Amino acid sequence: MANNRPITGKYIDKMPDGTIKQLNPFTGTEVWTVPGRGGKPITNEIPKNAKKIERHDPENYCNFCASNYLNTPPEKSRLVKEGDKYKILYNVAAQDLSATIPLLRRIPNLFEIVSYDYWVKNYSFFLPQDLVNWKNNYMSTQAGQDHVFKIIDMKITLLGKDPQKISRETKLDMADAFFGGCHELVVANKHYSDTAEFDSQLCSSGELTPEEHFWYIKFTIEAIKAIHQTNRYVRYISVFQNWLSSAGASFDHLHKQLVAIDEWGTSIEEESELVRGNPNIYNELAANYAGYQNLVFAENDYAVAFADFGHRYPTIAVYSKSPYSNIWELSDEEIKGFSDIVHGCHAAMGSRIPCNEEWYYKPLDADFAMPWHILIKWRVNTPAGFEGGTKIYINTIDPVNLRDKMVPRLFELKNQGKIAKFNIAFECPCLPNSLKYNPAVR
C-alpha cells in the first residue's frame, strides 16, 4: 500500500489553523486542504470566450457525431428506441448505419491502449469464428470494404506513414483489431445539449434524462460482458469516462472507454489485500466512516453517495448496495437505482467541470467480494512541485466543502423533476453496514 500508512486511525483531521489533512484508507494517499487555497469558484456559467453555434441536424461537430459514423471503425452494437421499448442492434452493416437513430454506439477505439496485437503476440489470441463471420459479412459489400479501408488509411496516415505503400493484405490483417479488439468506446448520440446556444453547452452525463443515463450504464455493462465473452485471456476491464479535454478527453463528446487488461491493476491488487484482511472494509472505512463524518449527501435503496477523502482531486464516491459483486449479475432495478445517484451527481456538477469517472468492481476471477463503486474526480487543481517532492497533495476543495456544493443543487434539480427522487443530505438514513456485498452483514 502506498506510503506504507496504516489503515486504522483518523482519516480527516482539522488543524487549529484550518488546514484539513486527509488520509485515504485504501491507498495511503495524503492530502491537505490549506486555508486560502480553496477560494477558486466552481461555475457552470457560459464563459466569455464561448462561441455561438449553428445547430445542425444531424450533428457534425466531431467524428463521434451522427453525420460521421463512417469516420469511426465498424460498430459492434447500438442502442435504439422503438416506441417505448429499447433494443440493442448488433453488427450493423455499413450501408445501414443511417437507417436507425442510435442513442448509444459501441465502437472500437482507433488507437488502442492495449492493442489487438498485444493479445495475438502474447497469448496467441485469434478471432473467434463468429467474429470472422462478422468481418467477412461486413466486407462483403462495397460500402463495408470502403469503410474499413478508409479507416485503416486514416490510421496509417495519422501514424505518419503513407497508406499507398501498405499492401491490401496487411490492411486486412490490421482490420482484425476492429472486429476483435478489446479497447472500446460507448458513445452517446448528442454532442450539444438540446437547448445549447454556445459551444460550451455540451451534452454531459448530467444532461441526459435519468432513463437515458440508466441505459448508458446498462449498455456499458453489456459491453463488459461482451469483451469477456470474446477474449478469455482478459482478467479485468478498466472502465472510465474522461469529460472535457482538460480531463484527458480526445473529443468533447460524451463517451466512456473500456480497456481490457490481463491483470487486475495496482488499485484492485492493493484493495484485494485489504479486503482479505477485513471483508467489511468498504462499509467500515468508506460508507460508515463517511456517514459518521456527515459526508453522505445522496442515498436510495440501491446506492449511497458521499464526498470522499484522501484523493488528489475533489472526489465523489457512489457505492452500490447490491449483494452482488459481479456487476453483470445486478438486476435492472439495482442498476437503475445506482445510475440515478450517479446521474444526480453529474447533473448537480453541471457540464463545465472537467472530471474523470472511474469504475471499480470485482474482477471476474477474484475470490473475494467487493461492492461496485464509481469515483467522480473533479480535475480542478493541478499537482505541482510541492506534491512531487513530498507526496502530500494539495486539494483545493475539502470533503465538507464539496458536500456543501452538491446539496443545494441536488435539492433544486429534485424539485424541478430533472433527476430521480432520492434522499438528499439530512434525508439520508446513513444506516451502518448499508453495503450488502459482505455476507456477514446482510
HELIX and SHEET records of a PDB file:
HELIX    1   1 ALA A    2  ASN A    4  5                                   3    
HELIX    2   2 ALA A   66  ASN A   71  5                                   6    
HELIX    3   3 ALA A   94  ASP A   96  5                                   3    
HELIX    4   4 TYR A  116  TYR A  123  1                                   8    
HELIX    5   5 GLN A  129  TYR A  138  1                                  10    
HELIX    6   6 GLN A  142  LEU A  158  1                                  17    
HELIX    7   7 PRO A  163  LYS A  165  5                                   3    
HELIX    8   8 ARG A  168  MET A  174  1                                   7    
HELIX    9   9 ASP A  176  GLY A  180  1                                   5    
HELIX   10  10 SER A  205  GLU A  207  5                                   3    
HELIX   11  11 PRO A  210  THR A  230  1                                  21    
HELIX   12  12 SER A  245  ALA A  247  5                                   3    
HELIX   13  13 THR A  266  GLY A  277  1                                  12    
HELIX   14  14 ILE A  281  TYR A  282  1                                   2    
HELIX   15  15 ASN A  283  ALA A  287  3                                   5    
HELIX   16  16 ASN A  288  TYR A  292  1                                   5    
HELIX   17  17 ILE A  327  GLU A  329  5                                   3    
HELIX   18  18 ASP A  332  MET A  349  1                                  18    
HELIX   19  19 GLY A  385  THR A  390  1                                   6    
HELIX   20  20 PRO A  399  GLN A  416  1                                  18    
HELIX   21  21 ALA A  425  GLU A  427  5                                   3    
HELIX   22  22 PRO A  439  VAL A  441  5                                   3    
SHEET    1   A 4 ILE A  12  LYS A  14  0                                        
SHEET    2   A 4 ILE A  20  LEU A  23 -1                                        
SHEET    3   A 4 GLU A  30  THR A  33 -1                                        
SHEET    4   A 4 ILE A 392  ILE A 394  1                                        
SHEET    1   B12 LYS A  85  TYR A  90  0                                        
SHEET    2   B12 SER A  77  GLU A  82 -1                                        
SHEET    3   B12 PRO A 102  PRO A 108 -1                                        
SHEET    4   B12 HIS A 183  ALA A 188 -1                                        
SHEET    5   B12 HIS A 255  ILE A 261 -1                                        
SHEET    6   B12 TYR A 236  TRP A 243 -1                                        
SHEET    7   B12 CYS A 355  TYR A 360 -1                                        
SHEET    8   B12 HIS A 373  TRP A 378 -1                                        
SHEET    9   B12 THR A 315  SER A 320 -1                                        
SHEET   10   B12 ALA A 303  ALA A 307 -1                                        
SHEET   11   B12 VAL A 296  GLU A 299 -1                                        
SHEET   12   B12 ASN A 423  ILE A 424 -1                                        
END                                                                             
